[in-house]
Amino acid sequence: MSYALDSYDTRLLAELQADARLSLAELGRRVHLSQPAVAERVRKLEAAGVITGYRATVNLGALGYGIRALVRVGRTDYARMLELIAQTAEIANAWNITGEDSWMLEIAVTDVAHLDAVVSRLCLLAETSTSIILKTLCEHRVMLPPAGRAPRE
């Protein structure tokens, strides 16, 4: 990491990951810094690429996507896979991975027929293996520097 985090930065990251809508004034109260100091630190964390964005987390079920699944995709042409990912709105996340498979995709679909249609498109590129997500036990966990890397004071 090119940006050395101190204990204030680490606390700011924890607070922002838990609730990115906190005002700079409230962040300052929580980490015991002035609003201008918080603004400067957040700006530096963004510039260093530690904070890469802010977004709303949505409940896919509330949007009508009753099924989430993980699809492992075997070796395939990289450019064709990128094109299919770009064209498939149901792909929520895509990772290029190592191991027997080349890709891991998280997809969101409305029902089993929709799942079949999306997976059928993926099967045109390579062999696939699909697992339906039954329950999410941990998602969007607050992540801080590894325990062995103490922040500077």
C-alpha positions in Angstrom: 0.0 0.0 0.0 1.5 3.3 -1.0 -0.6 5.3 1.4 0.4 4.8 5.1 -2.8 4.7 7.2 -2.8 5.9 10.7 -5.3 5.1 13.5 -7.6 8.1 12.4 -7.6 6.9 8.8 -8.5 3.4 10.0 -11.4 4.7 12.1 -12.6 6.8 9.2 -12.6 3.8 6.9 -14.5 1.8 9.5 -17.2 4.5 9.9 -17.5 5.1 6.1 -17.8 1.4 5.3 -20.6 1.1 7.9 -22.4 4.2 6.7 -21.1 6.2 3.8 -23.8 8.8 4.2 -22.4 10.2 7.4 -21.7 13.9 7.2 -18.1 15.1 7.6 -19.2 16.8 10.9 -20.6 13.5 12.3 -17.5 11.6 11.1 -15.4 14.2 12.9 -17.4 13.7 16.1 -17.0 9.9 15.9 -13.2 9.9 15.3 -12.4 13.1 17.4 -11.2 15.3 14.5 -12.4 18.6 13.1 -14.6 18.7 10.1 -11.8 20.2 7.9 -9.3 17.5 9.1 -11.8 14.8 8.2 -12.5 16.3 4.8 -8.7 16.4 4.1 -8.1 12.9 5.2 -11.1 11.5 3.2 -9.8 13.4 0.1 -6.4 11.9 0.6 -7.8 8.4 1.0 -9.8 8.9 -2.2 -6.7 10.3 -4.1 -4.6 7.3 -2.9 -7.2 4.8 -4.2 -8.0 3.5 -0.7 -11.6 4.7 -1.0 -12.7 3.9 -4.6 -16.3 5.0 -4.4 -19.6 5.4 -2.6 -22.8 3.6 -3.5 -26.2 2.5 -2.3 -26.6 -1.2 -1.5 -29.9 -2.5 -2.7 -32.0 -5.6 -1.8 -32.1 -7.6 -5.0 -35.2 -9.5 -3.8 -37.1 -6.2 -3.4 -36.2 -5.4 -7.0 -37.8 -8.7 -8.1 -34.7 -10.9 -8.4 -35.8 -13.9 -6.4 -32.7 -16.0 -7.1 -29.0 -15.2 -6.8 -26.5 -17.7 -8.0 -22.8 -18.2 -8.4 -21.7 -19.5 -11.9 -18.3 -20.9 -12.4 -17.2 -20.6 -16.1 -14.4 -22.7 -17.6 -11.6 -21.5 -19.8 -12.8 -19.3 -22.6 -11.7 -16.5 -24.9 -11.1 -13.4 -22.6 -12.4 -10.9 -25.1 -15.6 -12.9 -25.7 -16.2 -13.2 -22.0 -15.7 -9.5 -21.4 -18.3 -8.8 -24.2 -20.8 -11.3 -22.7 -20.4 -9.7 -19.2 -21.0 -6.3 -20.7 -24.1 -7.5 -22.5 -25.6 -9.5 -19.6 -27.5 -7.2 -17.1 -28.1 -10.1 -14.8 -24.4 -10.4 -13.9 -24.0 -8.5 -10.6 -20.3 -9.3 -10.1 -17.6 -11.0 -12.2 -14.2 -12.2 -11.2 -11.4 -13.6 -13.4 -10.0 -16.3 -11.2 -7.3 -19.0 -11.0 -7.9 -22.7 -10.8 -10.0 -25.1 -12.9 -12.4 -22.4 -13.9 -11.5 -19.0 -15.3 -14.4 -17.0 -14.2 -16.8 -16.7 -11.2 -20.0 -14.7 -11.8 -22.6 -13.7 -9.4 -26.0 -13.4 -11.2 -29.4 -12.2 -10.1 -32.5 -13.6 -11.8 -36.2 -13.5 -11.3 -36.9 -17.3 -11.4 -35.7 -20.7 -12.5 -36.6 -20.1 -16.1 -34.7 -16.8 -16.1 -31.7 -18.6 -14.5 -31.8 -21.3 -17.2 -31.8 -18.6 -19.9 -28.8 -16.7 -18.5 -26.8 -19.9 -17.8 -27.6 -21.2 -21.3 -26.0 -18.0 -22.8 -22.9 -18.6 -20.6 -22.7 -22.3 -21.7 -22.2 -21.1 -25.3 -18.7 -20.0 -24.3 -17.5 -22.7 -21.9 -18.5 -25.4 -19.5 -20.3 -23.9 -16.4 -21.2 -25.0 -12.9 -24.0 -23.1 -11.1 -24.8 -22.9 -7.3 -27.8 -21.1 -6.1 -27.2 -18.8 -3.0 -29.6 -20.0 -0.3 -28.7 -17.5 2.4 -26.2 -14.6 2.7 -24.4 -14.8 6.1 -21.8 -12.1 5.5 -21.8 -9.4 2.9 -20.1 -6.0 2.8 -18.1 -6.6 5.9 -16.0 -3.7 7.2 -12.4 -4.3 6.1 -9.4 -2.7 7.7 -5.7 -3.2 7.2 -4.4 -6.7 8.2 -3.8 -7.2 11.9 -0.1 -7.6 11.4 0.1 -4.1 9.8 -0.4 -1.7 12.7 -1.4 1.8 11.5 1.0 4.6 12.1 0.1 7.0 14.9 
